[in-house]
Amino acid sequence: MKFGPVPVAQAAGAVLAHSVHAGALRLKKGHLLTEAETAALGAAGMDEVIVARIEPGDVAEDAAADRLARALVPEGTGLRLGRAATGRVNVHAEGPGVVAVDAARINAVNGVHPAITVATVARWQRTDARHMVATVKIIPYAVPEAALAMACEVGQGALALRTVTRRRVVLIQTTVDEGEDGEKGQRVTAERVERLGAALAPKRLVPHRIAPLAEELARALPEADALLILTGSATSDENDVAPAALRRAGGVVFHFGMPVDPGNLLFYGDLQGVPVIGLPGCARSPALNGADWVLERILCGVPVTPADITGMGVGGLLKEIPQRGRLREG
């Protein structure tokens, strides 16, 4: 592609780089100039215009953006492509879920040529229907075919939406005294799972002791695709009441604690193939906390490992939740 000022008389067939006003004529940037328009510009006293001229071997911006977007997002991935305009194609979610981003592929695309760019939301970010999750932007008016072909190859299938696969969620809450009704924890948790398309079973309350909680976990197991535990007293050790109850019920604890605040006191395990998440106390607030990142992935069928959790520290300092009993700074 050639770019720069040319005499108006030689500009027909080129793309206008900047909007021009000449007499009654108003032309926007990106417009493909015709012979009649260049004649009108000359008659209005213009000597030259800045244009981009697409050469053999180049792909025009809209065609390039559309082609790259289709490579990044194959059909059937739960994502919808917008119409290409001004070198841009926006990518939207077709429903709720979490966004699967192959960061290595996106980085590879962005490294092919400075004219070719892709921006996405964070990996595994929760999204809703119609929300934008990525945008493809071709910066100039055209890119070399060879560069576009390479970008399409290295970016193939880099984006997808993972939707909910675990729809039946059971929350078990423990109580320290008889006055606790668990209503807030039940309501806020229901909101969390329902926004992904899952459903929360009716409220379950047990005393904050190992044996009753273990028994309730066993009773709830046949009804659950995922089990959540919210204790009346914070879990402060991997041998505390809730992790110990999970082990007594025949389960396993994979990891305790996470480098996300609020959300430090989370634990995660398994009971006969059903994932179990021990929620931190901050999960009683609707504000974002570390448990959201684990819960959203689990419900959408995305495996979560201890390495995944320990890798959440960068970006894991979240907004303080005033309801916490002990704030970061008193």
Protein Blocks (a to p, Z undefined) as FASTA:
>chain_A
ZZddddfklmgoiacfbdcdehjbccdehiacdfklmmmmmmnopabdcdddddehiacf
klmmmmmmmmmmcghklpacdddeehiacdddfbdcdddddfklmmmmmmmpmkbccddd
dehiacdehiafbdcddfblbdcfklmmmmmmmmgokaccdddfblbccdddddfbfkbg
olmmmmmmmmmmmmnopacdddddddddfklmmmmmmmmmmmpcbdcdddfbdcfbfkbm
klmmmmmnopacfbgcjabdehklgccddeehiacddddfklmpmbdcfklmmmmmmmno
pacdfklmmmmmgopaccddfkbmbdfbZZ
